[in-house]
Each structure stands twice: as structure tokens, then as C-alpha cells.
Amino acid sequence: MFLITLVNAIYWLLLILFLARMVISFARIDPYDPTWGRLAQLVYQVTEPIMEPVRRLVPPQGGLDFSPLIILLGLAALRMILVSLL
């Protein structure tokens, strides 16, 4: 039971971080802003190591980066598999 809760918590944390990254990229937050810039930098530092390998496999098409969508779908599938195994 603890492992299922842990998997779900990690899933939701990553989901929130990737959704925040998508909002930040659309809102074009200044990275040097004293409040929002620090938050944006933190979100980018946490999510970039996951996004970079996916971006190499699926480069942006027509200016659109599909790597967050691919990662979110992969996280959902991984969560379903792990929860069903536990």
C-alpha cells in the first residue's frame, strides 16, 4: 500500500511540474524576475533532465515541442503499470 501511495505521489508531483513548465513557456516569464523567475528556473532545472532525451528523439516540429505531451503520456502509462504490478 505504501508503494502505491509513493508511486502516485511522485506521479502527481511530476505532472504538476510539467504542467507548470508548459504554462511558464506559454506565459514567457522573465527568468530574471525576482519572484516568478526563481520559480521558473526551479521548474526548468527539475524537468530539463527528463525532457532533453525525449527532445533528442522527437525534435520540435514547426516550432511546437511535443516532448512534454510524450512525457505526460509516458508517466501515466508507467504509473498504471506500476500500480497494477503492486
C-alpha positions in Angstrom: 0.0 0.0 0.0 2.9 2.4 0.8 4.5 1.8 -2.6 1.3 2.6 -4.4 1.0 5.8 -2.5 4.6 6.7 -3.2 4.1 6.0 -7.0 1.0 8.2 -7.0 2.7 11.0 -5.1 5.7 11.0 -7.5 3.4 10.9 -10.5 1.3 13.9 -9.3 4.4 15.9 -8.4 5.9 15.3 -11.9 2.6 16.0 -13.5 2.3 19.4 -11.7 5.9 20.3 -12.6 5.4 19.5 -16.3 2.1 21.4 -16.4 3.8 24.3 -14.7 6.6 24.2 -17.3 4.1 24.3 -20.1 2.3 27.3 -18.6 5.7 29.1 -18.0 6.7 28.5 -21.6 3.4 30.0 -22.8 3.4 32.9 -20.4 7.0 33.8 -21.2 8.0 34.5 -17.7 11.2 36.6 -17.4 13.9 34.3 -15.8 15.4 37.3 -14.0 12.1 38.3 -12.3 12.8 38.2 -8.5 9.7 36.1 -7.7 8.5 34.2 -10.8 11.9 33.9 -12.3 13.2 31.8 -9.5 10.2 29.5 -9.6 10.6 29.2 -13.4 14.3 28.4 -13.0 13.5 25.7 -10.4 10.8 24.1 -12.6 13.2 24.1 -15.6 16.1 22.6 -13.6 13.9 19.8 -12.4 12.2 19.0 -15.7 15.0 19.6 -18.2 16.9 16.3 -17.4 13.8 14.4 -18.3 12.8 16.5 -21.3 16.2 16.6 -23.0 16.5 12.9 -24.0 12.9 12.9 -25.3 13.5 16.1 -27.2 16.5 14.4 -28.9 14.3 11.5 -30.0 11.4 13.8 -31.1 12.7 17.2 -32.0 10.2 20.2 -32.1 8.1 20.2 -35.2 7.1 23.5 -36.7 8.0 25.4 -33.5 6.0 23.1 -31.3 7.7 20.9 -28.7 5.8 17.7 -28.2 8.2 16.3 -25.5 6.0 17.4 -22.5 3.0 15.6 -24.0 5.0 12.5 -24.7 6.4 12.6 -21.2 3.0 13.0 -19.6 1.6 10.1 -21.6 4.6 8.0 -20.6 4.3 8.9 -17.0 0.6 8.0 -17.0 1.3 4.6 -18.6 4.2 3.9 -16.3 2.0 4.8 -13.3 -0.7 2.4 -14.5 1.8 -0.4 -15.0 3.5 0.1 -11.6 0.2 0.3 -9.7 -1.1 -2.8 -11.4 2.1 -4.7 -10.5 1.9 -3.7 -6.9 
